[in-house]
Amino acid sequence: MIPRVHKRGTRTLGLLYYLYGPGTHEEHVDPHLVAAWDPLAPDPGRDPQATYADLQRLLDQPVDALAKSRRPAKHVWHLSVRVAPEDPVLSDEQWGEIARRMVAATGVAPDGDDAACRWAAVRHADDHIHIIATLVREDGRRPRLNNDAGRAQAEARLIEAEYGLKQLNAGDGTAAQRPTSAERHKAERQQRERTPREELREAVRRSVAGASSEEEFFDRLAAAGLLIRRRIAPSGDLLGYTVALPDDRNKDGEPVFYSGSKLAPDLSLPRIRERWSADVKQDREHEEPPCRDPRTVASAPASARRRAATAAWQAVLIIDHGDDAAVAAQIAAAGEVLDALAKTSAAHTRKQLREAAFAFERASRSHIRAERGHDRALRQAARDLAYSGPALGRGEDGATTAMLIDMAFFLVIAAAHWHGKKEHAQQAAAAHQAAEHLRAAYRAAAGTPMAVLHQRGRHLAQPLQRRHAATVRTALPYLAEQVLAEPGWYALAATLADAEAAGHDPTTLLTEAATRRELNTAESVSDVLVWRLRRMADLPADASATPLTDQNTSAHSAPRAAHTAGARADQRRGRR
């Protein structure tokens, strides 16, 4: 159940015309009262003798009784209450009781208060009601409506449980503002997938992902095709900005602008500045050179994805063991990586990645303030992705995309677990939703590269397959039989063979890959281990470009390969 307090108004009659009218799309059916401050209040929807003006005069009586100088400038209070599409249809009596509970909880008409405000609840659809109230009490005083929206939400959670309705997670005031019903109807008329507010929020998020200065941020906004207005102080300082879509116009034909803070709390200019100011401060403290500019340094999409996977791995470890401020920074920056990945990935993964980034946006904010600077590696990864350009859906680009999505999944799951421990219900739910979209994107991205590895593994000599199966049993005694039974086992066997050929000790490498982070949330443990091993051993993600070695094709060469790999490992340990 979603209660929503709308902006206060000045015309009671105007709102009544809307509530009892046909609606913007003729969607209002049988408008009528389900409850009111007075059981005998006139109902223009059911009583042919009653008029809108009759109901308006009664609602406004306490307001009109005051001297004009004492009347509130905006005296019309409006609350809509909507149930989920899958909820049962409630009766008028049930909706009437819900309306009475809402006006009591918000302070409009507390239980037992005979001098409370006048109000009326109108139903014109199966799934919601509207409550109109006038904000002068019968005794001439104003009602106490502090945090009326929060109190309506709290009451809605109680009603959901009592009526058996879909139970929503409690909010904490850090969510982005929802599109209004007018914005949603306008988007439907224009056949937009999302409202302009949501499109702008996504475009601004993508523009700020990895940005390091105001100039770069505004250049990206312009490159995205947005209209931009900057708010300048008399001193010449930049105070803020607003953006609009070129084709989103009001009734006068003018662009509809939104400020950053109206798109999301962390998209105001001061909050955005915190991201890059922390990087500059850290550069000075550690006497490090400023971040490289990917616009002037060649960086292939595959290389950027591999570096981003490493940064995501490090961020997971911080989320598992870091302090709250550092963890909040990592989670916020994870959203930037998802935005940059969605923007630069191939078409067959783009939709699911976009949905993942859209969902995770809610998980990127909480009341725990991010301590910027801790997120530098992830922000640099987002920057690299943005400037490396679009990735192909094949070859090393496609395979490293699968590698990064796999790592991003664990990053998002780690964020969900952290939010869950902190009882951030909405954020945890959003992170889990993002994870499901990442699962779908992974399946699309990993099909080809994993098929190549699967074939390589199947063509390994039987003695070599048995030796790497023994490696799995040694390194993963509790997971070995599950891994060996998975379809991805052959891809893992090929990866172990490639790692050994590159001079690594497969048992040591596999043990490290498995123990540094849990594997319980993985659909395929073998898939996860493949990407971890290929990243850790710096193996090509696209194995189709790797020639088959003697180790891969000959059983007689296995002892020699093992001896050579061991010798190389000894040499590396000696160098370290």
Secondary structure, DSSP 8 states (H G I E B T S, - for coil): -EEEE---BS-HHHHHHHHHS--TTS---S-EEEEESSTT---TTT-TT--HHHHHHHHHHHHHTS-GGGS-S--EEEEEEE--TTS----HHHHHHHHHHHHHHHTSS-TT-TT---EEEEEEETTEEEEEEESS-TTS-----TTHHHHHHHHHHHHHHHHT--------S-S-----HHHHHHHHHTT-SS-HHHHHHHHHHHHHTT--SHHHHHHHHHHTT-EEEEEE-TTS-EEEEEEE-TT-B-TTS-B--EEHHHH-GGGSHHHHHHHHHHHHHHHHHHT------TTTS---HHHHHHHHHHHHHHHHHHHHHS-HHHHHHHHHHHHHHHHHHHHHS-HHHHHHHHHHHHHHHHHT--SS---TTTTHHHHHHHHHHHHH----SSHHHHHHHHHHHHHHHHHHHHHHHHHHHTT-HHHHHHHHHHHHHHHHHHHHHHHHHHHHHHHHHHTS-HHHHHHHHHHHHHH-TTTHHHHHHSTTHHHHHHHHHHHHHTT--HHHHHHHHHHSS--TT-S-HHHHHHHHHHHHTT--S-GGGS---HHHH-STTHHHHHHHHHHHHHHHHHH-
